[in-house]
Amino acid sequence: MFLLFFACLQEDYNQDLATQKSSIVESSQDTQESVYDESGNTEDAVEESEIPEEIEDSNNDGELLNEAGSSVEIDDELCIEAELHWESCTGIPIDFDGCDGEVREEAKLVHSLTCDEIQTTIDFLPMCASLDMNCNVDNACGSQGLTAGDWNNILSATDLESLETIYDVEERIILLEELFTDNADVRGTFPTVYRPITELAVASIEDGVFEHQSWTEALVVSFAARYLDNLRGHLLATEITNSWSRYYDLSFDCSASPLRVGSVGIVVHLVVDLPKTLAEIESTEEHQADFETFGLSLVEATPEIIDELGLHYGVNAEPFFTGFFLGDWVDGAFGEDTTTTFVFQSIRQKAWTNGQYLQDWRWSIAEGDIWGFWHFAEGVLATMDATGSI
């Protein structure tokens, strides 16, 4: 087990770090200069190719773009800076030798994280290529763990500052579904459900189905942002909502059915996220008709959702989606009124009502209803999993 946390760095170490950073800048000059490594030995710096002045690292990600838009990597600088950053945060020596392939992805990941984020995630941060550390750890019952390249893609996809349009949402959900399902990672059950719904919603907007176009686009973006933000928090081990925390806990419980995990994700998004999103975008009664139309996306996407869950996770989701979620076969097991409580339209109507309540003095009533119904739904899904129904 590595020693992780340091209260502070001594002043002479900071001065040494500044000296090393200065040598990095000097090494980029046309004339070869001597660069000191950590052991005090010297080695000749490789003369860098001339880079036109108009090429800039505008994204500060260790890559340059030339006039044609092609990537010109400045790997040495990126990896050296990542080495210094890692060692200053952890005190653990590291060498991103070669600075290519997965080693470069790990350097890029380290370079993008704060010291707090590195220290919080160090027990599962994928550093297999450079440190032989945490190999195949972050897998959520899948065939193999996430790599540093996967982490970089997820962190990019969950960056809310760059999330602006419905097309951003669509692109990111597609990427996340592919990334998780490639390894049968159970965290992918929700994006497997969410992707067809999102695609249908975007297509409906493009077709001009909705009266309030801007409101509907805001709904798509803000609704997705809640999932993306919690995924990012899960990855970086920061605070997320209790309901999404339950989804990710179940993802690592390999005794739980993948269909149960995906169903919990659906319930979280509809019962908890949806009313809060409706309040956030200031929904009013004039938007209700568009909201009803928007909800048809799930119904229309059901056949594809069933096929995709079967393909990637080997589950038969048809009874759940056509019976429990949309139909009428659970009354005998859970009481006469269970179906009317759980069917999709009832859940959506509850979300709309709570979304209205959250905007006025009734907000506490809505919060209580959201909390109570979420726990009730999660309990029913747990019972169904225990009895083999899902």
N, C-alpha and C positions, 0 to 999 in steps of 0.2 A: 504494500500500500504506500503510495507516494504521500509525502508531506505536502500539503496543499497551500496552506494559508500563511501569509507573512504580514505582520502588522505594519511594517514600513520597510523601505530600502535605505541603506546607509548612503550618506551624501557622496562618499567617494565612489560608490558603485554607480550612482547617477551620472557622476562626471565621466566615469569610464564608459558608460553607455552612450553619452553624448559624443565622446571621442570616436567610438566605433561607428556611430551614425555619420559622423563627419567624414570618416574614411570611405564610407559607402558612396557618398556624393563625389569624392575625389576620384574614386575608381572608375567613374563613367567618362573621364576625360580621354581624349584621343591617345595620349601618351600613356605607356604602361607604367603603373606605379605599384609599389609594394603594399600589400594588405595584410594586416596581422590577423591570424585566427585566434581562437580562444586559448590555445596552448602557448601563444607567444611566438610561434613560428611564422615565417614569412613565405608568401608564395606570389608568383607573378599574376597580376590581374589580367584577364583576357580582354584585349582591346575590343570595345563594342563597335558595331557597325554604325556608320553615320546615320542619324535620324533627322529628317527634315524638321525645321523649326515649327512647321504648322501641325506636326503630329503631337498630340497631347494626351496624357492620361486623365481625360476629363471625368471619368467615373471613379478615379482613385482606387482601381481594382487590380492594379498590376498589369494592365493591358493597354497598349496604345493602338489607336486606329489611324491608318494612313488615309490618303485622299480617296482611295477606292473603297474604304470601309473595312479593309482587311485587318485582322488582329496582328499586332507586332508585340510579342511578349517581352517584358523586361523581367525575366524570371529571377535573375540573380538578385536584383534589388528587392523584389517582392519576397523572396525566400529568406534573404538576410534580415529584412525588417521583421518578418514573421518569427524567425529564430530569436531575435532580440526581444520581441514582444512576449513570446512564450516564456522565455527564461526570466524576464522581469516579473511576469505574473505568477510563475510557479516555482522558480528556482531549479527547474529540471532542465539539464542540458538537452539540446535537440539539434539534429543536423538534417535539413531538408536536402539531402544529397541528390544531385542531378536536377532537382526542381522541375520534374516533368511527370506526366501521368497522375497517379493517385497521390504521389508525394506533393505535387504542386497543388492539388485540390486541398490537401491537408494544410499546406501553407496558406492558401487563400482563405480557408476557414478560420484558422488561427488569427490571421490578419484582420478579419472582419469582426471578431468578437472582442468585447471588453474584458478586462481582467476578472471582473465579477462573474461574467458569463462563463469564462474558461474555468474558474474555480468551482462554480456551481455544477457544471456539466462534466467535470474531469473524470468521473467514475464511468461514464459511458460515451464520452466524446470519441468518435472514431479516428484513432491515430495509429492504425495498424501498419501502414506502409513506412512511417518514419520512426515510430517508437515500439512497434509490435505490441501496442496497447489497445485494449477494448476491441479486439478483432471479433466480429460477428456477435456483438453484444446487443445492439439496439435493433432487435428483430421482430418483436411483437408476434411471436408464434409463427413467423414466416420461415422461409427456407434459408435466408441469410440476413445479416444485419445491414443497416443502412451504412453507406460509405460516406466519406467526407464530401464526395461529389454530390451524393444525394442530399446531404445536409445543406450544401450551398444552394441547390435547386429549391429546396423547401423554404429556406430563409428568404430567397429571392421572391418566391411565390406568395409568401405571407407578409411581405413588406407593404403595409397599408398606405404608406406615404405615396407609393406609386400606383395604388389601386384607384383608378378613376372612371373607367367605363365598363359597360356590360361585357365588352369583348375582353377586357382584362380579366374579368371574373371567369368567363368561359375558358380562356386559355389556361388559366391557373388551375382550375378544377380538373381539366383534361390532363394536365401535367401531373398533378398529385395522384389521380387515379392510376395512371400508367406507372408512376414511380413505386407506389405501394403494391399494386397488384402483380407487378413483375416478379416479386418475391413472395407472393401470397401473404404479405404483411397485413394482419387483421385491421390495422388502422385504416386500410383502404376500403373497408366495407362501406363507410359513409360516403366518401367521394364516388364510389361505384354507383350508389343510389343518386347522388346529387348531380352527377355529370349529365345524364339524360334529361333530368328536370331542367337544369340550367340551359341546355341546348334548345329545348322546346320553348322556354321562356324567352330566350334571345330571338328565336325565329318568329315568335308571336309579336314581339316588339317591332321587328323588321317589317312584318306584314301589316303593321298599323292596326292591330286588333284592339288596342287600348285607347280609351278616350283621353286619359291623362298620361301622355307619353313620358314626360319628365319624371312624374311621380313614380311610374312603374320602373323606370331605369334606376331611380334612387333606391327603390325597394330591392331590386336585384343586387345592387352593389353593397348596400348597407347590410342586407341579410347575409350575404357571403362573407362580409368583413368579420362578422362575429365568429364564424367557423374558422376563418384563416387566422384571426388573432389568437384564438385559443389553441390552435395547432402550433403556432409559433411559441406560445407560452409553454405548452407541453414539451416541445423540443428543447427549449432553453431552461426548463425546470423553474420557470417563474410562476407567479400567481395566475390561475385560471379559474373559471367558474366551477362551482361544485358539480354541476351537471355534466360539463365536458370532462372534468376530472374523472368522473365515474366511467365515461366512455373509454378513456385512455387506460384506466386501471383494468377494465375488462379486456381491453385489447391484449394485455400481457397475461391474462388468465387463460391459459390454454385449455382449461376445462369448460370454459364458456363457449357456447355455439357461436360461430361467426355471424349467424343470422341474428342472434340475440344482440351482439355487439352493434351490428348495423342498425337494428331496430331501436336500440337505445339512442344512437346518433340521430335517427329520424325524430324521435320523440323530443330529444333535447332541442333540436332545431325548430320544431313546430310549436312546442309547448312553452319553451323558455325564450328562445331567440326571436321568434316571429313577433310576439306582442311587443317586445322591447324595441324591435326594429320599426314597427308601425308607429310607436310613440316617437321614436327618434326622428323620423321623417315627417312628423306632424300630419298624420293621416286624419282625414275628416270623412263625414258621411258621404260626401260627393265622390270619394275614392272607392267606396265599398263595391260597386259593380265591377270595377277593374280588379279589385282584390279577389272577387269570386271567380272571374275569368282566369286570373293568374293561377289559382289553385288547381285548375284543370290540368296543368302541366304534369302533376304527379300521376293523375289517373291515366293520362295518355302515355306516360312514360313507363307504366307498370310492366308491360310485356318485355321491354328491353332491360329493365332493372332485374327482372326474374332471370333472364338469360345470362346477364353479366355476372350476377352473384353465383349462379350455378357454374359458369365457366371458370371463374377465378377462385372460388372458395368451396366448390363442391357441395353447395347446399340447395335444397329444394325450397325456394322462397315462394312458390306459387300459393300454397295454402295460406300463408301469412298475409300476402298482399291481396289475394282475391277473397279470402275468408275473414281473417281477423281485422285487417286494416280497412278493407273496403266492404266487407260482407257480414255474414250472419251466423257463423258457426261456433261462437264461444259462449253463448248464453248458458248452455248446460253446465259448463265448468266453472263459470265465474259469476253467475247470477243473471237474472232476466234482463237487467238493464245495461249489462256490460257492453254489448254491441253498440247501443246508441251513444254510450259514453266514449267509446274508442274509435268508432268509424271516422274516417278522415274528415268528412264535412263537419262533424261535431267538434273535432279538435280545432279545425280552422275557424269555426264560428267563435269558439272560446277564445282563440288567439285574437280575433278582431275585437271582441268585447273588452278583453283585458288591455289591448292596445289603446282603446279609447279611454278606459278608466285610468291608465297610467299618466294621462295628460291633464287630469284634474284632481279634485279633492278625493276621489275614490281610489287613488293610486295604491293605498295600503291594502284595500280589498283585493285589487288585482295582484299585488305581490303575494298575498296569502294564497290566492287561488292558484297562481302559477306554481308556487312552491308545493302546495298540497297535491295538485294533480300530477306534477312531475314525479313525486315519490310514489303515488298510487300507481302510475303507469309503469315505473321501473320495477315495482314489486310484482305486478302482473307478468311482466316479461321474464322476471327471474323465475316465477312459478312455471311459466310455460317452458322455459329452458330445462328446469329440473324434471319436468314430466315428459320431456322429449317432443314437445309440440313445435318447437322452433330449433 
